[in-house]
Amino acid sequence: MKKDALILGGGVAGLWCAWELSRLGVESTIVETAAFPGGHVAQLCCKATDECRRCGACLLEDVLHKVEWSDRITMLLHSDLLQVQGDSGDFQATVSQRPVRIVSDKCNDCGACEAACPVPGALVRSPWDRGLAIDEQKCRWFQDASCRACQEACAQDAVNLDRTPEILELNASTIVLASGFKPS
């Protein structure tokens, strides 16, 4: 019997779930809506001064390294689950993966796109590698296509707002819901 899991959520719970399943020989695909993994925990920092206070903030970095190096874990960032069909042991899922709009291989981190962007917070940096991504909830291009300031400012052609989402069909024997929470 094929063992594979679809994990909905790339926060600390989803990442640890994928890691533990990989240790048991189960392949996992993590579907995360955000541009970066880690969820709310990625916004925390270590609270220790002279000694560890056991706040747990470092646990996310530990599991990210493990997930990154596992050949049994695939992470789909900027992705949304559209549909699930099937029964226990045999699920078919349809996932929409939004494209990377800022290509890290082309970006030289000059800051021109950030300086040109008229909307505060529309460009966000990864807490892990400081790579840039566009927050589609804040960016004017995704609201009404009225702004291309970041793309026009990029001399490296690293920003491409015209790319379209890709629809993926995935099969899994189990689905894990680790979609996190909304702080109030």
C-alpha positions in Angstrom: 0.0 0.0 0.0 1.4 3.4 -1.0 1.9 5.7 2.0 1.7 9.4 1.4 0.1 12.4 3.1 -1.2 15.7 2.1 -0.6 18.2 4.9 -2.7 21.4 4.7 -0.6 24.1 6.5 3.1 24.9 6.6 3.2 26.3 10.1 5.1 24.6 12.9 2.5 21.8 13.3 2.4 20.9 9.6 6.2 21.0 9.3 6.7 18.7 12.3 4.0 16.4 11.1 5.7 16.1 7.7 9.1 15.5 9.4 7.8 12.8 11.7 5.9 11.1 8.9 9.1 11.2 6.8 11.0 9.4 9.6 8.3 6.6 9.3 8.9 6.3 5.5 5.8 8.3 4.5 6.1 10.9 1.7 4.3 14.2 2.4 3.3 17.2 0.4 2.7 20.4 2.4 0.3 22.9 1.0 0.8 26.4 2.4 -1.0 29.5 1.4 1.7 31.9 2.5 4.9 32.7 0.5 7.0 31.4 3.4 6.7 28.4 5.8 6.5 28.8 9.5 3.1 30.4 10.1 2.7 32.6 13.2 5.7 31.1 14.9 7.9 32.6 12.2 7.1 36.0 13.7 8.5 35.1 17.1 12.1 35.5 18.3 14.1 33.9 21.0 13.4 35.4 24.4 16.5 34.1 26.1 19.1 36.5 27.5 21.8 34.6 29.3 20.1 31.2 29.3 17.3 29.4 27.4 13.9 30.3 28.7 12.3 27.4 26.7 10.0 29.7 24.7 10.1 27.3 21.7 10.9 29.9 19.0 14.0 28.0 17.9 12.0 24.8 17.3 10.7 26.2 14.0 14.2 26.8 12.6 15.2 23.3 13.6 12.3 21.7 11.8 12.7 23.9 8.8 16.2 22.6 8.3 15.0 19.0 8.7 12.2 19.5 6.2 14.5 21.3 3.7 16.9 18.3 3.6 14.3 15.5 3.5 13.8 13.8 0.2 10.3 12.6 1.4 8.8 16.1 1.8 7.6 18.5 -0.9 6.5 21.9 0.0 4.0 23.9 -2.2 4.1 27.5 -1.1 1.6 30.1 -2.3 -0.9 27.3 -2.8 -4.5 26.8 -2.1 -6.6 23.6 -1.9 -9.4 23.9 -4.4 -11.1 20.5 -4.1 -10.8 17.1 -2.5 -12.5 13.9 -3.6 -12.2 10.3 -2.7 -12.3 8.1 0.5 -10.0 7.3 3.3 -6.8 5.8 1.8 -7.4 7.2 -1.7 -7.8 11.0 -1.9 -7.5 13.2 -5.0 -6.8 16.8 -4.4 -6.8 19.8 -6.7 -4.4 22.5 -5.7 -3.8 26.0 -7.2 -0.2 27.1 -6.9 0.3 30.8 -7.4 3.6 31.5 -9.2 6.6 33.1 -7.6 6.5 36.7 -8.6 10.0 37.7 -7.5 12.5 35.2 -8.8 15.3 34.9 -6.2 17.9 33.8 -8.8 17.5 37.1 -10.6 17.0 39.4 -7.6 20.2 41.1 -6.4 18.5 42.5 -3.4 19.1 46.1 -4.5 15.8 47.4 -2.9 14.6 49.3 -5.9 11.2 47.4 -5.9 10.7 48.1 -2.2 11.5 51.8 -2.7 9.1 52.1 -5.7 6.2 50.3 -4.0 3.5 52.8 -2.9 1.8 50.4 -0.5 3.5 49.7 2.9 3.8 46.0 3.5 3.0 44.9 0.0 6.5 43.5 -0.3 7.5 41.1 2.5 10.8 39.4 3.4 11.2 35.8 4.4 12.3 35.5 8.1 14.7 32.8 7.0 16.6 33.9 4.0 15.4 37.5 3.7 14.1 36.8 0.2 11.3 39.0 -1.1 7.7 38.1 -1.9 4.6 40.1 -2.8 1.7 40.1 -0.3 -1.2 39.7 -2.7 -3.7 40.9 -0.1 -2.0 44.3 0.0 -0.5 44.7 -3.5 -2.6 47.0 -5.8 -1.8 44.8 -8.9 -3.8 42.0 -7.3 -6.7 44.3 -6.3 -7.3 46.2 -9.5 -4.2 45.9 -11.7 -3.5 49.6 -11.2 0.2 49.4 -10.2 3.3 47.8 -11.6 5.8 50.0 -9.7 7.9 47.1 -8.4 8.2 45.4 -11.8 9.1 48.6 -13.6 11.7 49.5 -11.0 13.5 46.2 -11.2 16.5 46.4 -13.5 17.2 42.7 -13.1 13.8 41.6 -14.5 13.3 39.6 -11.3 9.6 40.7 -10.9 7.0 39.3 -13.1 3.4 40.1 -12.2 1.9 38.4 -15.3 2.6 34.8 -14.5 -0.5 32.6 -14.0 -1.3 30.0 -11.3 -0.7 26.3 -12.0 -3.3 23.7 -11.2 -1.9 20.5 -9.7 -3.6 17.2 -9.2 -2.3 15.3 -6.2 -3.0 11.9 -4.7 -2.7 11.0 -1.1 -3.7 8.2 1.2 -4.3 10.6 4.1 -4.9 14.3 4.7 -3.7 16.2 7.7 -5.3 19.5 8.6 -2.7 21.8 10.2 -4.1 25.1 9.0 -3.2 27.1 12.1 -5.3 29.9 13.7 -6.1 33.5 13.3 -5.0 35.7 16.2 -7.8 37.8 17.7 
